[in-house]
Amino acid sequence: MATSPTPASSPIDPPIKRAWKTILAWIAGITAVLGFIGTMTGTFHTITEHFTHHKVLDEQITLAQNQAKQEEFPQALQTLAAVLKTDPHYAPALDAQLAIAEKWVENFHVESGPGQDPKPIAATWLDQVFSVFDAAVLRLKGSQLADVQAHLGYAHYLNREIALRESGDLGEKNLLAALDTDPTNVYANAMLGNVMLRHHMDLSEALKHFDTAVATGKERPFVRRFQLGQLIFDDEPGAYAAAFKIANTLRLNNEALDPGRKHDILAFSVPMNSATHDIRTEALSAIPRNDAWNTYLWLEESAADTPKFRELKHKFVQAMLTEIAGDNASSLAQFRAIQNDDSARFSALDTAIPNEIERLTARKK
């Protein structure tokens, strides 16, 4: 019985199979490409959303930084609080928040209207910085931690002194903790020195803290503001010499000092009334004569004196410097020459000059 040929042996089968394999491979390839494109499209969309989201947040951070530059610190922290509510772990916002809170504490003051109690305002504002510092203490280490501890300590000090919500020395303890973390920390040394001067504690120890802060070379305007801003209200012996020596250092180093602060230092360390001979002597003898004279002139630059009165004051200071140098006879002659100048009458020198003459005359006898 005859049999039919087997289909599998057909000579056309292999080309057809090869064609289908090729077509299926194309389809698989196209599918893979489309899948890849879809994946990448999704990825690019996610990346675009990410950058768009952060761009919006960064714009708010910039707004907060600009608010801080205008000393609108409460508004700046509120702006950043909104950013962190959207993204609690956004590092640029956390860094900006901490920097602004620290700057606020360094410049903290409350201006209340007539009849307005400043304590509740201070309390509300300090609560804002406390929350920032308390969180930062948990996430930072080393010198950054010391910065936060110092600002936290000073905030507690302000909470005690302005808001009147604390008692004890919690502020000082935090400042000392900052020094334990970093003994040369510029903020801890300057802030602790400031607190010590405010409360008339050990003057030499306070000045050592400021010396340490200055030696860091960091935040020099801040250090000088905390140093001189309080030193010129310290009436204990040694403070007058210290203020005048610091002024001399600023002059020699070409450090900027605003005219108002120059006037304050001069009025504090070289006053011209009759009862302040010892103060003038302490200040003017603290540094070499030429430096003392040049520093006096540097501090006097902003004084609103008439040319004649300025000339008289110059002669008075020169007479003081002559006495400090040990030449009492020449100093006495200089004071007498000033007294004979009629323009000295009815001025701040009117009683100071006779006192100097009387004192030197008595010493001569």
C-alpha positions in Angstrom: 0.0 0.0 0.0 1.4 3.4 -1.0 2.1 6.0 1.7 1.9 9.8 1.4 5.1 11.8 1.9 5.6 13.1 5.5 4.9 16.9 5.8 7.8 17.4 8.1 10.1 16.5 5.2 8.7 19.3 3.1 11.6 21.4 1.8 9.8 24.7 2.4 9.4 24.3 6.2 12.9 25.5 7.3 12.6 29.0 5.5 9.2 29.6 7.0 10.4 28.7 10.5 13.3 31.0 10.2 11.1 33.9 9.0 8.8 33.4 12.0 11.7 33.3 14.4 13.0 36.5 12.9 9.6 38.2 13.2 9.1 37.0 16.8 12.6 38.3 17.6 11.7 41.7 16.2 8.5 41.7 18.2 10.3 40.8 21.4 12.9 43.5 20.7 10.3 46.2 20.0 8.5 45.2 23.1 11.7 45.4 25.2 12.4 48.8 23.7 8.9 50.1 24.4 9.2 48.7 27.9 12.5 50.5 28.4 11.1 53.7 27.0 8.2 53.4 29.3 10.5 52.8 32.3 12.7 55.7 31.4 9.8 57.9 30.8 8.5 57.1 34.3 12.0 57.6 35.7 12.4 61.0 34.0 9.0 62.0 35.2 10.0 61.1 38.8 13.3 62.9 38.5 11.5 66.0 37.0 9.0 65.9 39.8 11.9 65.6 42.3 13.7 68.6 41.0 10.6 70.7 40.6 9.6 69.9 44.2 13.1 70.9 45.5 13.1 74.0 43.4 10.0 75.2 45.1 11.4 74.4 48.5 14.7 76.1 47.7 12.8 79.2 46.7 11.2 79.2 50.1 14.6 78.7 51.8 15.9 81.8 49.8 12.9 83.8 51.0 13.6 82.8 54.6 17.3 83.8 54.3 16.3 87.2 52.9 13.8 87.6 55.8 16.7 86.9 58.2 18.9 89.5 56.5 16.2 92.0 57.3 16.1 90.7 60.9 12.6 89.3 60.3 13.7 86.2 62.3 10.3 85.0 63.5 8.9 85.1 59.9 12.0 83.4 58.5 11.6 80.5 60.9 7.9 80.2 60.1 8.8 80.1 56.4 11.2 77.2 57.0 8.8 75.4 59.3 6.4 75.2 56.3 9.2 73.8 54.1 10.0 71.2 56.7 6.4 70.2 57.1 6.5 69.3 53.4 9.8 67.5 53.6 10.9 67.0 57.3 14.3 65.6 56.3 15.3 68.2 53.6 18.9 68.9 54.6 19.2 72.4 53.1 16.1 73.5 55.0 17.4 72.1 58.3 20.8 73.8 57.8 19.1 77.1 57.0 16.8 76.8 60.0 19.7 76.2 62.3 21.8 79.1 60.9 18.9 81.5 61.2 18.1 80.5 64.7 21.7 80.9 65.7 21.9 84.4 64.1 18.7 85.4 65.8 20.1 84.5 69.3 23.3 86.5 68.5 21.1 89.5 67.7 18.2 88.9 70.1 16.3 92.0 71.3 12.7 92.9 71.9 11.3 96.2 71.0 8.0 96.6 72.7 5.6 99.5 72.4 4.4 101.9 75.2 2.8 99.9 77.9 3.6 96.6 76.2 5.2 93.9 78.3 8.3 92.5 76.4 8.4 89.2 78.4 5.6 87.3 76.6 7.1 88.4 73.2 10.6 87.2 74.2 9.1 83.9 75.5 7.3 83.2 72.3 10.3 83.9 70.2 12.7 81.9 72.3 10.4 78.9 72.1 10.9 79.0 68.4 14.7 78.7 68.7 14.6 76.2 71.5 12.8 73.7 69.3 15.4 74.1 66.6 18.4 73.8 68.9 16.9 70.8 70.8 16.5 68.9 67.5 20.0 69.9 66.2 21.7 68.7 69.4 20.5 65.2 68.6 21.9 65.1 65.0 25.2 67.0 65.2 28.6 66.2 66.5 32.0 67.9 67.1 32.4 71.6 66.5 28.9 71.9 65.0 27.4 70.4 68.2 29.5 72.9 70.2 28.0 75.8 68.2 24.5 74.6 68.9 25.2 74.0 72.6 26.6 77.6 72.9 23.6 79.1 71.2 21.2 77.0 73.3 23.0 78.1 76.4 22.8 81.8 75.5 19.1 81.3 74.6 18.5 79.9 78.1 20.3 82.9 79.5 18.1 85.3 77.5 15.1 83.2 78.7 16.1 83.9 82.3 17.1 87.6 81.9 14.5 88.9 79.4 11.5 86.5 79.4 12.0 85.8 83.2 11.0 82.2 82.8 14.0 80.5 84.3 16.1 80.6 87.4 19.5 79.1 88.1 22.4 78.6 85.7 21.1 76.4 82.9 22.4 78.8 80.4 25.9 78.8 81.8 25.8 75.0 82.1 25.1 74.7 78.4 27.9 77.2 77.6 30.3 75.1 79.6 29.1 71.9 77.9 29.9 73.6 74.6 33.5 74.3 75.9 33.7 70.6 77.0 32.8 69.6 73.4 35.2 72.2 71.8 37.3 74.3 74.2 38.2 76.9 71.5 34.6 77.3 70.2 34.2 80.9 69.2 30.6 81.2 70.2 30.9 79.5 73.6 33.9 81.6 74.6 32.4 84.9 73.4 29.0 84.2 74.9 30.3 83.0 78.3 32.6 86.1 78.4 29.7 88.3 77.7 27.6 86.7 80.5 30.5 87.1 82.9 30.9 90.8 82.1 27.2 91.4 82.5 27.2 90.0 86.0 30.6 91.6 87.0 32.2 88.2 87.5 35.9 87.6 87.2 37.1 90.2 84.7 40.4 88.5 83.9 38.6 85.2 83.3 36.0 86.9 81.0 38.8 88.6 79.0 40.6 85.2 78.6 37.5 83.7 77.0 37.4 86.6 74.6 41.1 86.2 73.8 40.4 82.6 73.0 37.5 83.6 70.7 39.6 86.2 69.0 42.4 83.7 68.5 40.2 81.5 66.4 40.0 84.2 63.7 36.3 83.4 63.3 33.3 85.6 63.5 35.4 88.6 64.5 32.7 91.3 64.3 30.4 89.2 66.5 33.2 88.6 69.0 34.0 92.3 69.2 30.4 93.3 69.6 29.8 90.9 72.5 33.1 92.0 74.0 33.0 95.8 73.7 29.2 96.0 74.0 29.4 94.8 77.6 32.9 95.8 78.7 32.1 99.6 78.4 29.5 99.1 81.2 31.9 97.4 83.6 33.2 100.0 86.1 35.6 97.8 87.9 39.4 98.5 87.8 41.0 97.0 84.8 38.0 97.4 82.5 39.1 100.8 81.3 42.6 99.6 80.4 41.1 96.6 78.7 38.7 98.6 76.5 41.5 101.0 75.5 43.9 98.1 74.7 41.2 96.4 72.6 40.6 99.6 70.7 44.4 99.9 70.0 44.4 96.3 68.7 41.5 97.1 66.4 43.3 100.1 65.1 46.5 98.3 64.4 44.6 95.4 62.7 42.4 97.7 60.7 39.4 96.1 62.1 36.2 98.0 61.4 34.5 99.8 64.3 31.4 102.0 63.8 31.6 105.6 64.9 29.0 105.1 67.7 31.1 102.4 69.3 34.3 104.5 69.0 32.5 107.3 70.8 31.4 104.9 73.6 34.9 103.5 74.1 36.4 107.0 74.3 33.7 108.3 76.7 34.3 105.2 78.9 38.0 105.0 79.0 39.2 108.6 78.6 36.4 110.7 80.1 37.2 114.4 80.6 35.3 115.3 83.8 37.0 116.2 87.0 36.5 113.0 88.9 37.9 110.6 86.4 41.7 111.1 86.7 42.3 107.5 87.7 40.2 106.1 84.9 42.1 108.2 82.3 45.4 107.2 83.8 44.5 103.5 83.8 43.5 103.6 80.1 46.3 105.8 78.7 49.0 104.0 80.6 47.9 100.6 79.4 49.8 100.8 76.1 53.0 102.7 74.9 52.6 106.5 74.6 52.6 106.7 70.9 50.0 104.0 70.6 47.9 105.6 73.3 48.0 109.0 71.4 47.2 107.4 68.0 44.4 105.3 69.5 42.9 108.3 71.2 42.9 110.2 67.8 41.4 107.1 66.1 38.6 106.9 68.6 38.0 110.7 68.5 37.4 110.7 64.7 33.6 110.8 65.0 33.4 113.3 67.9 31.3 116.4 67.1 33.6 118.9 68.7 34.5 122.4 67.5 38.1 122.7 66.2 39.1 124.8 69.2 37.7 122.4 71.8 39.2 119.5 70.0 42.6 121.3 70.2 42.1 121.8 73.9 41.3 118.2 74.5 44.4 117.2 72.5 46.6 119.4 74.8 44.9 117.9 77.9 45.6 114.3 76.8 49.2 115.2 75.9 49.6 116.6 79.4 48.2 113.4 80.8 50.6 111.3 78.7 53.5 113.5 79.8 52.7 112.9 83.5 52.3 109.1 82.8 55.8 109.2 81.2 57.1 110.6 84.6 57.7 114.2 83.7 55.5 115.9 86.3 57.0 119.4 85.9 56.3 119.5 82.1 52.8 118.1 82.7 52.0 120.8 85.2 53.2 123.5 82.8 51.0 122.1 80.1 47.9 122.0 82.3 48.6 125.6 83.4 48.9 126.7 79.7 45.5 125.1 79.0 43.9 126.8 82.0 45.1 130.2 80.8 43.2 129.7 77.5 39.8 131.4 78.0 38.1 129.0 75.6 38.6 126.2 78.2 36.0 127.9 80.4 32.5 126.6 80.6 33.7 123.4 78.9 34.0 119.8 80.1 37.6 120.7 81.0 36.7 123.7 83.2 36.9 121.7 86.4 39.1 118.9 85.3 42.1 121.2 84.6 42.2 122.8 88.1 42.0 119.4 89.7 45.0 118.2 87.7 47.0 121.3 88.6 46.1 121.0 92.3 47.0 117.4 92.3 50.4 117.9 90.6 51.2 121.0 92.7 50.5 119.0 95.9 52.8 116.2 94.6 55.5 118.7 93.8 55.5 119.9 97.4 
